[in-house]
Amino acid sequence: MTSAKQLKTRVRARMARTGERYAVARAHVLRPAGGAGDPIVDAGWALRGGADPDTAALTNVLAHRGVTGPHGPLTEPLLFVVGGGLGAGYILWEFAHDDSRIVTLGFAHSWQYFDRRLTTTVDRLGLDVTWSRTGGAAGAARALRSALAGGDPAIVWPDRYHMGYWHVPALLDGAGGHPVVAYALSEDRSGGRVHVDDRTLAPLTVPAADVDRARARVGSYKNTMLVVRSADTVVSADQLRTAVRAGLQATVDHLGGTSTSFALPAWRKWSRLLVDSRAEKGWPTVFADGRGLLRALADVWEAVEPAGMDGGHLRDLFADGLEQAAVVLDEPALAAEAPLWREIADRWHTLAESALPDDVPAIARLRELTATVTGAVAEGDATADDRAAAAEELWQLRAAHDDAPPLDDERLTAVLATMSAHVAAIHDAEAAAVARLGAIVAG
């Protein structure tokens, strides 16, 4: 028990320091001992983890259903490419009702649409699926229980607040969340518990009533459920090649667009607004009183780093996908682009480090607590108390600094200027990389 506890502590500490997702940090910590071993199997479902919530959910469902490519499993990096790969997006929301300022960053294709990537991916692969968008709560609950009783895992879109295990505060009630897989139901006196795979590596269960409530909370995707019917199926080589090429073209088209909110120009706009004191949406204007600035900086760190809830910038996942796409398409030039995207991933990590510098004790603690929550979710039910305690302290700490971040004015000015320079460099690097990728795909 002591050894397991020490391992988890070391993994979470590494996550806070490096921004890595739990599985990657754990693999690094375990490497001297020989690696992480085989995945845990719960109710017949293998807990394989993952990076991007959408793609990981589908990858794990397809593996469970025995759906493969012509030469083996359909991996998360390759499916990420098929779904359209990378995106870009920046929005700074201001809400008058609670005087909140929330930063939203998008890193995947069609990130602003909850179902588009998965719809596109299954269509391009020619899979047999069933979408359910039951309006009524009772009907939605019956549909989920019916799927699970029939041995069919279901991808669902719950609200994080009502799911409970993220322990976000009530102010995020209805803010939504990412897709997860419901793969089994354990009956008990309280109405049962749903076994949930949220890129977890150990069993994680949620009261069925909470799952029902969470699925019904957000109007735009209320009670949506995706069930893959295909089983023991091989996606043909021709189908896979067509799907991969379409996904790469979608990446080029999306990032190469002109939108300043949903394409690469968003990074250029964000770089300018970080330091523009005259613009209405400039950070020096929006955060002139200091209120909410720490939350905004934390939003950036959590969105960019894989140690956050959403999978991070995903540039390294895309690099892996390019290498695998090169094999599928017999196009070595794609693999040659992967190192460039890994360099861009490093640039994003540097940006996150500058946004939330851990030489400030309160900020270092905030990062530690964030990593503890994320890591404890990956560790499942066994560490429920750890994540609850860490989340309580995390949100208390964030509230304590809501009126003013634990940085003086001079340091804050330097932080924003440094972030601006990093984002500008990222824009230029990604624009060049997309141009190179576009030429390869067109050729």
C-alpha positions as CSV (number, residue, x, y, z in Angstrom):
1,M,0.0,0.0,0.0
2,T,2.8,2.4,0.9
3,S,4.5,1.7,-2.4
4,A,1.3,2.3,-4.4
5,K,0.7,5.5,-2.6
6,Q,4.3,6.7,-3.2
7,L,3.9,5.8,-6.9
8,K,0.8,7.9,-7.2
9,T,2.4,10.8,-5.4
10,R,5.4,10.7,-7.7
11,V,3.2,10.5,-10.8
12,R,1.1,13.5,-9.8
13,A,4.2,15.5,-8.9
14,R,5.5,14.8,-12.4
15,M,2.2,15.9,-14.0
16,A,2.3,19.2,-12.1
17,R,5.9,19.8,-13.2
18,T,5.8,18.7,-16.8
19,G,2.1,19.0,-17.7
20,E,2.0,15.5,-19.0
21,R,-1.2,13.4,-18.9
22,Y,-1.4,10.7,-16.2
23,A,-0.5,7.7,-18.4
24,V,2.6,9.4,-19.8
25,A,3.8,10.6,-16.4
26,R,3.1,7.1,-14.9
27,A,5.1,5.4,-17.7
28,H,8.1,7.7,-17.1
29,V,8.0,7.0,-13.3
30,L,7.6,3.2,-13.9
31,R,10.1,2.9,-16.7
32,P,13.1,1.9,-14.4
33,A,10.8,-0.9,-13.1
34,G,9.9,-2.2,-16.5
35,G,6.7,-0.3,-17.6
36,A,3.1,-0.2,-16.7
37,G,2.0,-3.7,-17.8
38,D,-1.3,-4.9,-19.2
39,P,-4.4,-2.8,-18.8
40,I,-6.9,-3.5,-16.0
41,V,-10.0,-5.3,-17.3
42,D,-13.3,-4.3,-15.5
43,A,-16.6,-6.1,-16.4
44,G,-14.9,-7.3,-19.6
45,W,-13.8,-3.8,-20.6
46,A,-10.0,-3.0,-20.9
47,L,-9.1,0.4,-19.4
48,R,-6.5,1.7,-21.9
49,G,-6.5,5.4,-21.1
50,G,-6.1,7.9,-23.8
51,A,-5.4,11.6,-24.6
52,D,-8.2,13.3,-26.5
53,P,-11.6,12.6,-25.0
54,D,-13.5,12.2,-28.3
55,T,-10.9,10.1,-30.1
56,A,-9.9,8.0,-27.0
57,A,-13.6,7.1,-26.4
58,L,-14.0,5.9,-29.9
59,T,-10.7,4.1,-30.0
60,N,-11.5,2.2,-26.9
61,V,-15.0,1.3,-28.1
62,L,-13.6,0.0,-31.4
63,A,-11.0,-2.1,-29.7
64,H,-13.7,-3.6,-27.4
65,R,-15.9,-4.3,-30.4
66,G,-13.1,-5.9,-32.4
67,V,-13.1,-3.3,-35.2
68,T,-9.6,-3.1,-36.7
69,G,-7.7,-1.8,-39.7
70,P,-6.2,-4.1,-42.3
71,H,-3.0,-4.5,-40.3
72,G,-4.1,-4.3,-36.7
73,P,-5.8,-2.0,-34.2
74,L,-7.1,1.4,-35.1
75,T,-5.0,3.6,-32.8
76,E,-5.9,6.9,-31.2
77,P,-3.4,8.9,-33.2
78,L,-4.6,7.5,-36.5
79,L,-8.3,8.0,-35.6
80,F,-7.5,11.5,-34.5
81,V,-6.2,12.2,-38.0
82,V,-9.2,10.6,-39.6
83,G,-11.5,12.8,-37.6
84,G,-9.9,15.9,-39.0
85,G,-6.9,16.2,-36.7
86,L,-6.0,19.6,-35.3
87,G,-7.9,22.8,-34.9
88,A,-7.3,26.2,-33.4
89,G,-9.5,28.5,-31.5
90,Y,-9.5,31.3,-28.9
91,I,-12.5,33.1,-27.2
92,L,-12.5,35.2,-24.1
93,W,-16.0,35.1,-22.6
94,E,-17.3,37.9,-20.2
95,F,-20.4,37.2,-18.2
96,A,-22.1,40.1,-16.5
97,H,-24.3,38.0,-14.1
98,D,-21.3,36.9,-12.1
99,D,-18.5,39.2,-13.4
100,S,-16.6,36.2,-14.7
101,R,-14.0,36.1,-17.5
102,I,-13.4,32.7,-19.0
103,V,-10.8,31.7,-21.6
104,T,-11.7,29.0,-24.1
105,L,-9.0,27.4,-26.3
106,G,-9.7,24.9,-29.1
107,F,-7.1,22.4,-30.3
108,A,-9.0,19.8,-32.3
109,H,-10.9,20.1,-35.6
110,S,-14.5,21.3,-35.2
111,W,-13.8,21.8,-31.5
112,Q,-16.8,24.1,-31.2
113,Y,-19.3,21.3,-32.2
114,F,-19.7,18.5,-29.7
115,D,-20.5,15.7,-32.1
116,R,-19.0,16.6,-35.4
117,R,-15.6,14.9,-35.1
118,L,-17.1,11.6,-34.0
119,T,-19.8,11.7,-36.7
120,T,-17.1,12.4,-39.3
121,T,-14.8,9.7,-38.1
122,V,-17.4,6.8,-38.1
123,D,-18.7,8.0,-41.4
124,R,-15.3,8.0,-43.0
125,L,-14.6,4.6,-41.7
126,G,-17.9,3.2,-42.9
127,L,-19.0,2.0,-39.5
128,D,-22.5,0.9,-38.5
129,V,-23.5,3.2,-35.5
130,T,-26.7,4.3,-33.8
131,W,-27.1,7.9,-32.5
132,S,-29.7,8.5,-29.8
133,R,-30.9,12.0,-28.9
134,T,-33.8,11.1,-26.6
135,G,-35.4,14.3,-25.2
136,G,-37.0,12.8,-22.1
137,A,-34.9,11.8,-19.1
138,A,-36.7,8.6,-18.5
139,G,-36.4,7.4,-22.1
140,A,-32.7,8.3,-22.1
141,A,-32.1,6.4,-19.0
142,R,-33.9,3.3,-20.4
143,A,-31.9,3.6,-23.6
144,L,-28.6,3.6,-21.8
145,R,-29.5,0.7,-19.5
146,S,-30.7,-1.3,-22.5
147,A,-27.4,-0.7,-24.3
148,L,-25.4,-1.7,-21.3
149,A,-27.6,-4.8,-20.7
150,G,-27.0,-5.9,-24.2
151,G,-23.2,-5.6,-23.8
152,D,-22.9,-2.4,-25.9
153,P,-20.7,0.4,-24.5
154,A,-22.1,3.8,-25.1
155,I,-20.4,7.1,-25.7
156,V,-22.3,9.8,-23.8
157,W,-21.9,13.6,-23.2
158,P,-22.4,14.4,-19.5
159,D,-22.1,17.6,-17.5
160,R,-18.9,17.5,-15.3
161,Y,-20.6,19.1,-12.3
162,H,-23.3,16.5,-12.1
163,M,-21.0,13.5,-12.8
164,G,-19.3,14.5,-9.6
165,Y,-15.9,12.9,-9.9
166,W,-14.2,16.0,-11.2
167,H,-15.5,17.9,-8.1
168,V,-15.9,21.2,-9.9
169,P,-17.8,23.9,-8.0
170,A,-21.5,24.8,-8.5
171,L,-20.6,27.8,-10.6
172,L,-19.8,25.3,-13.4
173,D,-23.2,23.6,-13.1
174,G,-24.3,23.3,-16.7
175,A,-20.9,24.3,-18.2
176,G,-20.8,20.9,-20.0
177,G,-18.0,18.5,-20.5
178,H,-16.4,16.0,-22.8
179,P,-17.6,12.6,-24.0
180,V,-17.0,9.5,-21.9
181,V,-17.8,5.8,-22.3
182,A,-20.4,4.1,-20.2
183,Y,-19.6,0.4,-20.4
184,A,-21.3,-1.5,-17.6
185,L,-24.0,-1.1,-14.9
186,S,-23.6,-2.6,-11.4
187,E,-26.9,-2.9,-9.6
188,D,-27.2,-1.9,-5.9
189,R,-29.9,-0.6,-3.5
190,S,-29.5,3.0,-4.6
191,G,-30.3,2.4,-8.3
192,G,-27.0,1.1,-9.6
193,R,-23.6,2.6,-10.6
194,V,-22.5,3.1,-14.1
195,H,-18.9,2.1,-14.9
196,V,-17.3,5.1,-16.8
197,D,-14.2,5.2,-18.9
198,D,-12.9,8.8,-19.0
199,R,-9.4,7.8,-20.2
200,T,-9.1,6.0,-16.9
201,L,-6.7,3.2,-16.0
202,A,-8.7,1.7,-13.1
203,P,-12.4,1.3,-12.5
204,L,-14.4,4.5,-12.0
205,T,-18.1,4.3,-11.2
206,V,-20.8,6.9,-10.9
207,P,-24.3,6.6,-9.4
208,A,-26.7,5.9,-12.3
209,A,-29.0,8.8,-11.1
210,D,-26.1,11.2,-11.4
211,V,-25.2,10.0,-14.9
212,D,-28.9,10.5,-16.0
213,R,-28.9,14.0,-14.5
214,A,-25.6,14.9,-16.0
215,R,-26.6,13.7,-19.5
216,A,-29.8,15.8,-19.4
217,R,-28.2,19.0,-18.1
218,V,-26.8,20.7,-21.2
219,G,-29.5,21.5,-23.8
220,S,-27.3,21.5,-26.9
221,Y,-26.4,17.8,-26.5
222,K,-29.1,16.6,-24.1
223,N,-29.1,12.8,-23.6
224,T,-27.0,12.2,-26.8
225,M,-25.6,8.7,-27.0
226,L,-23.5,7.0,-29.7
227,V,-23.4,3.2,-29.9
228,V,-21.1,1.4,-32.4
229,R,-22.9,-1.6,-33.9
230,S,-20.0,-2.8,-36.0
231,A,-18.2,-5.8,-34.5
232,D,-15.4,-8.1,-35.5
233,T,-15.0,-5.9,-38.6
234,V,-11.9,-5.0,-40.6
235,V,-11.9,-1.6,-42.2
236,S,-10.5,-2.1,-45.7
237,A,-7.2,-0.7,-46.8
238,D,-8.9,1.5,-49.5
239,Q,-11.4,2.8,-47.0
240,L,-8.7,3.6,-44.4
241,R,-6.6,5.4,-47.0
242,T,-9.5,7.5,-48.2
243,A,-10.4,8.3,-44.6
244,V,-6.9,9.3,-43.6
245,R,-6.4,11.5,-46.6
246,A,-9.7,13.2,-46.0
247,G,-8.7,13.8,-42.4
248,L,-5.4,15.4,-43.4
249,Q,-7.1,17.6,-45.9
250,A,-9.6,18.7,-43.2
251,T,-6.7,19.7,-40.9
252,V,-5.2,21.8,-43.6
253,D,-8.5,23.5,-44.5
254,H,-9.4,24.1,-40.9
255,L,-6.2,25.6,-39.7
256,G,-5.7,27.4,-43.0
257,G,-9.0,29.3,-42.6
258,T,-9.4,33.0,-42.1
259,S,-11.5,33.0,-38.9
260,T,-10.0,34.8,-36.0
261,S,-11.9,32.5,-33.6
262,F,-11.8,29.1,-35.3
263,A,-8.6,28.9,-37.3
264,L,-4.9,29.8,-37.1
265,P,-5.5,33.6,-37.1
266,A,-7.0,33.1,-33.7
267,W,-3.5,32.6,-32.3
268,R,-2.3,35.9,-33.9
269,K,-5.4,37.7,-32.5
270,W,-4.8,36.3,-29.0
271,S,-1.1,37.2,-29.1
272,R,-2.1,40.8,-29.8
273,L,-4.9,41.0,-27.2
274,L,-2.6,39.7,-24.4
275,V,-0.8,43.0,-24.4
276,D,-3.2,45.5,-26.1
277,S,-4.3,48.0,-23.5
278,R,-6.5,49.9,-26.0
279,A,-8.6,47.0,-27.3
280,E,-11.9,46.3,-25.6
281,K,-11.0,42.6,-25.4
282,G,-7.4,43.2,-24.6
283,W,-6.2,41.5,-21.4
284,P,-4.9,44.7,-19.8
285,T,-8.4,46.1,-20.3
286,V,-10.5,43.1,-19.3
287,F,-8.3,42.3,-16.3
288,A,-7.5,45.9,-15.3
289,D,-8.8,45.3,-11.8
290,G,-7.1,41.9,-11.5
291,R,-10.3,40.1,-10.9
292,G,-10.4,36.7,-12.6
293,L,-6.9,36.9,-14.0
294,L,-5.6,33.9,-12.1
295,R,-8.5,31.9,-13.3
296,A,-7.7,33.0,-16.9
297,L,-4.1,32.0,-16.5
298,A,-5.1,28.7,-14.9
299,D,-7.6,28.1,-17.8
300,V,-4.7,28.5,-20.2
301,W,-2.5,26.1,-18.3
302,E,-5.2,23.5,-18.0
303,A,-6.3,23.8,-21.6
304,V,-2.8,23.6,-23.1
305,E,-1.3,20.9,-20.9
306,P,-2.3,17.3,-21.2
307,A,-2.4,17.2,-17.4
308,G,-5.8,19.1,-17.6
309,M,-9.2,17.7,-18.1
310,D,-9.4,18.0,-21.9
311,G,-6.3,16.4,-23.3
312,G,-4.2,19.5,-24.0
313,H,-2.9,21.0,-27.2
314,L,-2.8,17.6,-29.0
315,R,0.1,18.5,-31.2
316,D,2.1,15.5,-30.1
317,L,-0.9,13.2,-30.7
318,F,-1.1,14.6,-34.2
319,A,2.7,14.0,-34.7
320,D,2.1,10.4,-33.8
321,G,-0.8,10.3,-36.2
322,L,1.3,11.7,-39.1
323,E,3.8,8.9,-38.6
324,Q,1.1,6.3,-38.8
325,A,-0.7,8.0,-41.7
326,A,2.6,7.9,-43.6
327,V,2.5,4.1,-43.4
328,V,-1.2,3.9,-44.4
329,L,-0.7,6.2,-47.4
330,D,2.9,5.1,-48.2
331,E,3.9,8.7,-48.0
332,P,7.2,9.1,-46.1
333,A,7.0,12.9,-46.3
334,L,4.2,12.8,-43.7
335,A,6.5,11.1,-41.2
336,A,9.1,13.7,-41.9
337,E,6.7,16.4,-40.7
338,A,6.1,14.8,-37.3
339,P,9.3,16.2,-35.6
340,L,8.1,19.7,-36.5
341,W,4.8,19.2,-34.8
342,R,6.6,17.8,-31.7
343,E,8.7,21.0,-31.7
344,I,5.4,23.0,-31.8
345,A,4.1,20.9,-28.9
346,D,7.2,21.9,-26.9
347,R,6.3,25.5,-27.7
348,W,2.9,25.1,-26.3
349,H,4.4,23.6,-23.1
350,T,6.6,26.7,-22.8
351,L,3.6,28.9,-23.2
352,A,1.8,27.1,-20.4
353,E,4.8,27.3,-18.2
354,S,4.9,31.1,-18.7
355,A,1.2,31.5,-18.0
356,L,1.4,29.7,-14.6
357,P,5.0,30.0,-13.3
358,D,5.6,27.5,-10.6
359,D,8.3,29.6,-8.8
360,V,5.3,31.3,-7.1
361,P,4.3,29.1,-4.2
362,A,0.5,29.6,-4.5
363,I,0.7,28.8,-8.2
364,A,2.9,25.8,-7.7
365,R,0.3,24.5,-5.3
366,L,-2.5,25.2,-7.7
367,R,-0.7,23.1,-10.4
368,E,-0.1,20.3,-7.9
369,L,-3.7,20.2,-6.9
370,T,-4.9,20.2,-10.5
371,A,-2.6,17.3,-11.3
372,T,-3.8,15.5,-8.2
373,V,-7.4,15.7,-9.3
374,T,-6.7,14.7,-12.9
375,G,-4.4,11.9,-11.8
376,A,-6.9,10.6,-9.2
377,V,-9.6,10.5,-11.8
378,A,-7.3,8.3,-13.9
379,E,-6.8,6.1,-10.8
380,G,-10.5,5.5,-10.5
381,D,-12.7,4.8,-7.4
382,A,-9.7,3.8,-5.3
383,T,-8.5,7.4,-5.0
384,A,-11.9,9.1,-4.7
385,D,-11.0,10.7,-1.3
386,D,-7.7,12.0,-2.7
387,R,-9.4,13.8,-5.6
388,A,-12.2,15.2,-3.4
389,A,-9.8,16.7,-0.9
390,A,-7.5,18.1,-3.6
391,A,-10.4,19.6,-5.5
392,E,-11.8,21.3,-2.3
393,E,-8.4,22.9,-1.6
394,L,-7.9,23.7,-5.3
395,W,-11.1,25.7,-5.6
396,Q,-10.5,27.4,-2.2
397,L,-7.1,28.5,-3.4
398,R,-8.5,29.8,-6.7
399,A,-11.2,31.7,-4.8
400,A,-8.7,33.2,-2.4
401,H,-6.8,34.8,-5.3
402,D,-9.9,35.6,-7.5
403,D,-9.7,39.3,-6.7
404,A,-5.9,39.5,-7.3
405,P,-3.4,36.9,-8.6
406,P,-0.4,36.1,-6.4
407,L,1.9,38.2,-8.7
408,D,2.8,41.8,-8.5
409,D,2.0,44.2,-11.4
410,E,5.5,44.1,-12.8
411,R,5.5,40.3,-12.9
412,L,2.0,40.2,-14.4
413,T,3.1,42.6,-17.2
414,A,6.1,40.4,-17.9
415,V,3.9,37.2,-17.9
416,L,1.5,38.6,-20.5
417,A,4.3,40.0,-22.7
418,T,6.1,36.6,-22.6
419,M,2.9,34.8,-23.4
420,S,2.2,37.1,-26.3
421,A,5.6,36.4,-27.7
422,H,5.2,32.7,-27.4
423,V,1.7,32.7,-29.0
424,A,3.0,34.8,-31.9
425,A,5.9,32.3,-32.4
426,I,3.4,29.4,-32.3
427,H,1.2,31.0,-34.9
428,D,4.2,31.4,-37.3
429,A,5.4,27.8,-36.7
430,E,2.0,26.3,-37.2
431,A,1.3,28.4,-40.3
432,A,4.5,27.2,-41.8
433,A,3.8,23.5,-40.8
434,V,0.3,23.7,-42.3
435,A,1.6,25.1,-45.5
436,R,4.1,22.2,-45.7
437,L,1.4,19.6,-44.9
438,G,-0.9,21.1,-47.5
439,A,1.7,20.7,-50.2
440,I,2.2,17.1,-49.2
441,V,-1.5,16.3,-49.2
442,A,-2.1,18.1,-52.5
443,G,0.9,16.3,-54.1
